[in-house]
Amino acid sequence: MLHFQVDQTEDTHLRMYSPNQRSQTEDEDLKCASLKSLVCNKPFSSKSNVNRQLPVDSNDKLLECSICNKSFTWKSSLKKHLFVHSNVKLFNCSVCNKTFSRKDNLNAHILLHGKKKLFTCSICNKILTWKSSLNKHLLVHSNEKLFKCSVCNKSFSQKSSFNRHLLVHSNEKFFKCSVCNKSFSWKSNLNDHLLVHSNEKLFKCSVCNKSFSQKSNLNTHLRVHSKEKLFKCSVCKKSFSRSDSLNTHLLVHNSEKLFNCSLCNKSFSQKYSLNTHLLVHSNENLFKCSICNKSFAWKSNLNQHLLVHSNGKLFKCSVCNKSFSQKSNLNTHLLAHSDTKLFKCSVCNKSFSRKFNLNKHILRHNDKD
């Protein structure tokens, strides 16, 4: 005769092992008990647990995040990921009180306090906690960029960076600065931006001692001293040390000027340029030269002007040896030695190397009228 423990009665045993006594649900659960998880080899207790762990069929559509379009094989992974887009951070580090939206991120962070950084990059000596992170990091040192943006053709070595970049082309910016209302697609960018509003500038240039609130800005600034200009204009071959400077410059070659001054009807290709121009119509010149009392709307313009009062003409023309205190003046001067005439009169098609000369020429047509 069979004897049963407290947690299994004779009735339970009969239902489980007698086909005539089992319900349909119990019959399915018994079949599931003989299955093992493909992920961890653990037996399942019910059909619901099987379905929870089964991957999406290769013929089915992957589960996609509605915010950033990242795809997932498991529903549980998608649920975890959604916390990234929320401000809900339930998991608190007991050492430094830093909070996380996911427990696995907290666990990874805790290892940092335990100094269990086991994987070192052989190229730059960066230390990483996980081997998977090291493998991802190594792609940075290679020229292999497998993920290409279909909008601007920019390529990335990591899918996470690619997904992050895609938000640039969308108008979805969930994180807003409480000081100036500027919005960002990623919280990390907002955190970087907030340093702008503080006086905390932790990153100092070792060459000129200029300080920056963000390391990325310091790295960009260092190119000024190295004269490294990686970004070249495809139209006039002018080079720039920053990609945003190149993008701004490219608008010069674009004849479309969407931003119109309501006071003098002058048009601009950039809103920033219009805003700068509007200060001309106001008396809001906040930055005054201590030598000649000339005032400027922007501090950068005052700094450039101060070079006029010094004998420091650092920028010399390689053709005629004429020197200039400002690089912009040298660049303008160099056009006189070249055959490049980018500015064309829309009335008579005469071309000029300088926009200033074109504007003077256009006034002659106006006088004739």
C-alpha positions as CSV (number, residue, x, y, z in Angstrom):
1,M,0.0,0.0,0.0
2,L,1.3,3.5,-0.9
3,H,1.9,6.0,1.9
4,F,1.5,9.8,1.3
5,Q,3.3,12.8,2.9
6,V,1.2,15.7,4.3
7,D,1.5,17.8,1.1
8,Q,0.2,15.0,-1.2
9,T,-3.1,13.3,-0.4
10,E,-4.4,10.1,-1.9
11,D,-6.9,12.1,-3.9
12,T,-4.2,14.4,-5.3
13,H,-2.1,11.3,-6.3
14,L,-5.0,9.7,-8.1
15,R,-5.7,12.8,-10.1
16,M,-2.1,13.2,-11.1
17,Y,-1.5,9.6,-12.2
18,S,-4.9,8.3,-13.2
19,P,-5.9,9.6,-16.7
20,N,-9.6,9.2,-15.8
21,Q,-9.3,11.4,-12.7
22,R,-7.3,14.3,-14.2
23,S,-8.7,17.6,-15.5
24,Q,-7.5,19.0,-18.8
25,T,-5.5,21.7,-17.0
26,E,-3.8,19.2,-14.7
27,D,-3.1,17.0,-17.7
28,E,-1.3,19.9,-19.5
29,D,0.6,20.8,-16.3
30,L,1.8,17.2,-15.9
31,K,3.2,17.2,-19.5
32,C,5.0,20.5,-18.7
33,A,6.6,19.0,-15.6
34,S,8.5,16.7,-17.9
35,L,9.9,19.6,-19.9
36,K,13.0,21.6,-19.0
37,S,13.8,25.2,-19.7
38,L,15.9,25.8,-22.7
39,V,17.5,28.7,-20.8
40,C,18.4,27.2,-17.4
41,N,17.5,23.5,-17.6
42,K,15.0,23.9,-14.7
43,P,11.8,21.8,-14.9
44,F,8.5,23.7,-15.4
45,S,5.6,23.3,-13.1
46,S,2.8,24.6,-15.4
47,K,2.0,25.6,-19.0
48,S,2.1,29.3,-18.1
49,N,5.7,29.0,-17.0
50,V,6.6,27.3,-20.3
51,N,5.0,30.1,-22.3
52,R,6.7,32.7,-20.1
53,Q,10.1,31.3,-21.0
54,L,9.5,30.3,-24.7
55,P,11.3,32.6,-27.1
56,V,9.5,34.4,-29.8
57,D,9.2,32.2,-32.9
58,S,11.7,33.1,-35.6
59,N,8.8,33.7,-38.0
60,D,7.0,36.0,-35.6
61,K,7.7,39.7,-35.1
62,L,10.1,40.6,-32.3
63,L,8.7,42.5,-29.3
64,E,9.5,46.2,-30.0
65,C,9.8,49.1,-27.6
66,S,7.3,51.8,-28.7
67,I,9.6,54.6,-27.5
68,C,13.0,53.8,-29.1
69,N,12.1,50.8,-31.3
70,K,14.6,48.5,-29.6
71,S,13.6,44.8,-30.2
72,F,13.5,42.0,-27.6
73,T,13.0,38.2,-27.8
74,W,11.4,38.0,-24.4
75,K,8.4,39.9,-23.0
76,S,10.1,40.0,-19.6
77,S,13.1,41.8,-21.2
78,L,10.9,44.4,-22.8
79,K,9.2,45.1,-19.5
80,K,12.6,45.5,-17.8
81,H,13.8,47.8,-20.7
82,L,10.7,50.1,-20.3
83,F,12.0,51.2,-16.9
84,V,14.9,52.9,-18.8
85,H,12.4,55.4,-20.3
86,S,10.8,56.1,-17.0
87,N,12.0,58.1,-14.0
88,V,11.1,55.2,-11.6
89,K,14.2,54.0,-9.9
90,L,13.3,51.4,-7.3
91,F,16.7,49.9,-6.6
92,N,19.0,51.9,-4.3
93,C,22.7,51.2,-3.7
94,S,23.3,50.9,0.0
95,V,26.9,52.2,-0.4
96,C,26.5,55.4,-2.3
97,N,22.7,55.8,-2.6
98,K,22.8,55.8,-6.4
99,T,19.4,54.6,-7.8
100,F,18.7,52.3,-10.7
101,S,15.6,51.3,-12.6
102,R,16.7,47.7,-12.9
103,K,18.0,45.3,-10.3
104,D,20.6,43.8,-12.7
105,N,22.0,47.3,-13.2
106,L,22.2,47.7,-9.4
107,N,24.0,44.4,-9.1
108,A,26.5,45.4,-11.8
109,H,27.1,48.7,-10.0
110,I,27.6,47.0,-6.6
111,L,30.6,45.2,-8.1
112,L,32.3,48.6,-8.6
113,H,32.3,49.1,-4.9
114,G,33.8,45.6,-4.4
115,K,36.5,46.4,-7.0
116,K,35.7,43.3,-8.9
117,K,36.8,44.8,-12.2
118,L,38.3,41.8,-13.9
119,F,38.5,42.7,-17.6
120,T,41.1,45.1,-18.8
121,C,41.3,46.5,-22.4
122,S,44.7,45.6,-23.8
123,I,44.7,48.7,-25.9
124,C,43.7,51.6,-23.6
125,N,43.8,49.8,-20.2
126,K,40.2,50.6,-19.5
127,I,38.8,48.3,-16.8
128,L,35.4,46.7,-17.2
129,T,33.3,44.6,-14.9
130,W,31.9,42.2,-17.5
131,K,33.5,40.3,-20.4
132,S,30.6,41.2,-22.6
133,S,31.3,44.9,-21.9
134,L,34.9,44.4,-22.8
135,N,33.9,42.8,-26.1
136,K,31.6,45.7,-26.9
137,H,34.3,48.2,-25.9
138,L,36.9,46.6,-28.2
139,L,34.8,47.5,-31.2
140,V,35.6,51.1,-30.4
141,H,39.2,50.5,-31.2
142,S,38.4,48.7,-34.5
143,N,37.2,50.3,-37.7
144,E,34.4,47.9,-37.9
145,K,31.1,49.9,-37.8
146,L,28.3,47.5,-38.7
147,F,25.3,49.7,-37.8
148,K,24.5,52.4,-40.3
149,C,21.9,55.1,-40.0
150,S,19.6,55.1,-43.0
151,V,18.9,58.8,-42.5
152,C,22.4,60.4,-42.4
153,N,24.6,57.4,-43.2
154,K,26.5,57.7,-39.9
155,S,28.0,54.4,-38.8
156,F,28.4,52.9,-35.4
157,S,30.3,50.0,-33.9
158,Q,27.7,49.2,-31.2
159,K,24.0,48.7,-31.6
160,S,23.3,50.6,-28.4
161,S,25.0,53.7,-29.8
162,F,23.1,53.3,-33.0
163,N,19.8,53.1,-31.2
164,R,20.7,56.1,-29.2
165,H,21.6,58.0,-32.3
166,L,18.3,57.3,-34.0
167,L,16.5,59.3,-31.4
168,V,18.3,62.4,-32.8
169,H,16.3,62.1,-36.0
170,S,13.0,61.8,-34.0
171,N,11.3,64.6,-32.1
172,E,10.9,62.5,-29.1
173,K,12.7,64.2,-26.2
174,F,11.4,63.0,-22.9
175,F,13.9,64.7,-20.5
176,K,13.5,68.4,-20.0
177,C,15.8,70.8,-18.2
178,S,14.0,72.5,-15.3
179,V,16.1,75.6,-15.7
180,C,15.9,76.5,-19.4
181,N,13.3,74.0,-20.7
182,K,15.7,72.5,-23.2
183,S,14.7,68.9,-24.0
184,F,16.8,65.8,-24.5
185,S,16.3,62.2,-25.8
186,W,18.4,60.7,-23.0
187,K,18.7,61.4,-19.3
188,S,22.5,61.2,-19.5
189,N,22.5,64.1,-21.9
190,L,20.2,66.1,-19.6
191,N,22.6,65.4,-16.7
192,D,25.5,66.6,-18.8
193,H,23.6,69.7,-19.7
194,L,22.7,70.6,-16.1
195,L,26.4,71.2,-15.4
196,V,26.1,74.1,-17.8
197,H,23.8,75.9,-15.3
198,S,26.2,75.3,-12.5
199,N,29.6,76.9,-11.9
200,E,31.2,73.5,-11.6
201,K,33.8,73.1,-14.3
202,L,35.8,70.1,-13.4
203,F,37.7,69.6,-16.7
204,K,40.6,71.9,-17.2
205,C,42.7,72.3,-20.4
206,S,46.4,71.6,-19.6
207,V,47.5,73.9,-22.4
208,C,45.6,77.2,-21.7
209,N,43.8,76.3,-18.3
210,K,40.4,76.9,-19.8
211,S,37.8,74.9,-17.8
212,F,34.8,73.0,-19.0
213,S,31.7,71.4,-17.3
214,Q,31.8,68.4,-19.6
215,K,34.7,66.2,-20.6
216,S,33.4,66.0,-24.2
217,N,33.7,69.8,-24.5
218,L,37.3,69.6,-23.2
219,N,38.1,66.9,-25.8
220,T,36.6,69.0,-28.5
221,H,38.6,72.1,-27.3
222,L,41.9,70.2,-27.3
223,R,41.6,69.9,-31.1
224,V,42.1,73.7,-31.2
225,H,45.6,73.3,-29.7
226,S,46.4,70.2,-31.8
227,K,45.1,71.9,-35.0
228,E,43.4,68.6,-35.8
229,K,40.5,69.3,-38.1
230,L,38.8,66.0,-39.0
231,F,35.6,67.4,-40.5
232,K,36.0,68.7,-44.1
233,C,33.4,70.6,-46.2
234,S,32.7,68.7,-49.4
235,V,31.9,71.9,-51.2
236,C,34.8,74.2,-50.5
237,K,37.2,71.8,-48.7
238,K,37.3,74.0,-45.5
239,S,38.1,71.9,-42.5
240,F,36.7,72.1,-38.9
241,S,37.7,70.6,-35.6
242,R,34.0,70.0,-34.7
243,S,31.2,68.3,-36.5
244,D,28.6,70.9,-35.4
245,S,30.9,73.7,-36.8
246,L,30.9,71.8,-40.2
247,N,27.1,71.5,-40.1
248,T,26.8,75.2,-39.4
249,H,29.2,76.0,-42.2
250,L,27.3,73.8,-44.7
251,L,24.3,76.1,-44.4
252,V,26.4,78.9,-46.0
253,H,26.3,76.8,-49.2
254,N,22.6,76.3,-48.9
255,S,20.7,79.2,-50.5
256,E,17.6,78.4,-48.5
257,K,17.2,81.1,-45.8
258,L,14.1,80.4,-43.7
259,F,14.6,82.8,-40.9
260,N,13.6,86.4,-41.8
261,C,14.2,89.5,-39.7
262,S,10.9,91.3,-39.2
263,L,12.7,94.7,-38.9
264,C,14.9,94.8,-41.9
265,N,13.9,91.7,-43.9
266,K,17.4,90.3,-43.8
267,S,17.3,86.5,-44.1
268,F,19.3,83.8,-42.3
269,S,19.8,80.1,-42.8
270,Q,20.0,79.5,-39.1
271,K,17.8,80.6,-36.3
272,Y,20.8,81.2,-34.1
273,S,22.2,83.7,-36.7
274,L,18.8,85.5,-36.7
275,N,18.8,85.8,-32.9
276,T,22.4,87.2,-33.0
277,H,21.3,89.6,-35.7
278,L,18.3,90.9,-33.7
279,L,20.7,92.2,-31.1
280,V,21.9,94.7,-33.7
281,H,18.5,96.3,-33.7
282,S,18.4,96.4,-29.9
283,N,20.8,98.4,-27.7
284,E,21.6,95.3,-25.7
285,N,25.4,95.3,-26.0
286,L,26.4,93.7,-22.7
287,F,30.1,93.3,-23.2
288,K,32.2,96.5,-23.4
289,C,35.8,96.9,-24.4
290,S,37.8,98.4,-21.5
291,I,40.2,100.1,-23.9
292,C,37.9,101.8,-26.5
293,N,34.5,101.3,-24.9
294,K,33.1,99.6,-28.0
295,S,30.3,97.3,-27.0
296,F,29.4,93.8,-28.1
297,A,26.3,91.6,-27.8
298,W,28.4,88.5,-27.3
299,K,31.5,87.9,-25.1
300,S,33.1,85.8,-27.9
301,N,33.0,88.9,-30.2
302,L,34.6,91.0,-27.4
303,N,37.4,88.5,-27.0
304,Q,38.1,88.6,-30.7
305,H,38.0,92.4,-30.7
306,L,40.5,92.6,-27.8
307,L,43.1,91.1,-30.2
308,V,42.9,94.2,-32.3
309,H,44.4,96.2,-29.4
310,S,47.2,93.8,-28.9
311,N,50.2,93.3,-31.2
312,G,49.4,89.6,-31.3
313,K,48.8,88.9,-34.9
314,L,49.1,85.2,-34.7
315,F,47.6,84.3,-38.1
316,K,49.9,84.8,-41.1
317,C,49.1,84.4,-44.7
318,S,51.4,81.9,-46.3
319,V,51.1,83.6,-49.7
320,C,51.9,87.3,-48.9
321,N,53.0,87.1,-45.3
322,K,50.3,89.6,-44.2
323,S,49.3,88.9,-40.5
324,F,46.0,89.0,-38.8
325,S,44.9,89.1,-35.2
326,Q,41.8,86.9,-35.9
327,K,41.7,83.7,-37.8
328,S,38.4,84.6,-39.5
329,N,40.1,87.6,-41.1
330,L,42.9,85.4,-42.4
331,N,40.4,83.0,-43.9
332,T,38.6,85.9,-45.6
333,H,41.9,87.3,-46.9
334,L,42.9,83.9,-48.3
335,L,40.0,84.0,-50.6
336,A,41.6,87.0,-52.4
337,H,44.5,84.7,-53.4
338,S,42.2,81.9,-54.6
339,D,40.0,81.6,-57.6
340,T,37.1,80.4,-55.5
341,K,34.2,82.8,-55.7
342,L,31.3,81.3,-53.8
343,F,29.0,84.4,-53.7
344,K,27.1,85.1,-57.0
345,C,24.9,88.1,-57.8
346,S,21.4,87.0,-58.6
347,V,21.0,90.0,-61.0
348,C,24.0,89.9,-63.2
349,N,25.7,86.6,-62.2
350,K,28.9,88.2,-61.3
351,S,30.8,86.2,-58.6
352,F,32.8,87.3,-55.6
353,S,35.1,85.7,-53.1
354,R,33.7,87.6,-50.2
355,K,30.1,88.1,-49.2
356,F,30.9,91.6,-48.1
357,N,31.9,92.5,-51.7
358,L,28.7,90.9,-53.1
359,N,26.6,93.0,-50.7
360,K,28.4,96.2,-51.8
361,H,27.8,95.2,-55.5
362,I,24.1,94.6,-54.9
363,L,23.7,98.1,-53.6
364,R,24.8,99.4,-57.1
365,H,21.9,97.5,-58.7
366,N,19.6,99.1,-56.1
367,D,20.9,102.6,-56.9
368,K,20.2,102.0,-60.6
369,D,16.6,101.1,-59.8
